[in-house]
Amino acid sequence: MRIASIAKSLIAGIAAGSAAAVTAAQDNVLTTGEGVTIALAVLGAWGIVFAVPNKPKTGI
């Protein structure tokens, strides 16, 4: 495994989780359902982004 594939999935998870958290915190109350949504957004982003390979470099 390369660091780039791990790093891009971590950043995607942070971005998805923070977007879900900002949306959930609009009413200043975080419910259990909203917490589950945040967790699923992070886990989904990690899984999907990690599964998609980086574009291979072409000979330059």
C-alpha positions in Angstrom: 0.0 0.0 0.0 1.1 3.5 -0.8 0.8 6.5 1.5 -1.1 8.4 -1.2 -4.0 5.9 -1.3 -4.3 6.0 2.5 -4.0 9.8 2.7 -6.7 10.4 0.1 -9.2 8.2 1.9 -8.4 9.8 5.3 -8.9 13.3 3.8 -12.2 12.2 2.1 -13.4 10.8 5.4 -12.6 14.0 7.3 -14.3 16.0 4.6 -17.5 13.8 4.5 -17.7 13.7 8.3 -17.2 17.4 8.8 -19.8 18.2 6.1 -22.3 15.9 7.8 -21.5 17.3 11.2 -22.0 20.9 10.1 -25.3 20.0 8.7 -26.4 18.0 11.8 -25.3 20.8 14.1 -27.5 23.5 12.5 -30.1 23.2 15.3 -27.4 23.1 18.1 -28.5 19.6 19.1 -26.8 16.4 17.9 -29.1 13.4 18.0 -28.2 9.7 17.9 -29.5 9.5 14.3 -27.3 12.4 13.3 -24.3 10.8 14.9 -24.9 7.6 13.0 -25.2 9.6 9.8 -21.8 11.3 10.5 -20.2 7.9 11.2 -21.7 6.3 8.1 -20.5 9.3 6.0 -16.9 8.8 7.3 -16.9 5.1 6.8 -18.5 5.3 3.4 -16.0 7.8 2.2 -13.1 5.7 3.6 -14.3 2.6 1.9 -15.2 4.1 -1.5 -12.2 6.3 -1.9 -9.8 3.6 -0.7 -11.2 1.1 -3.2 -10.8 3.4 -6.2 -7.1 3.3 -7.4 -5.2 6.4 -8.3 -4.7 7.1 -12.0 -1.5 5.4 -13.1 1.2 7.7 -14.3 1.9 7.7 -18.0 5.4 7.8 -19.4 6.6 11.3 -19.8 
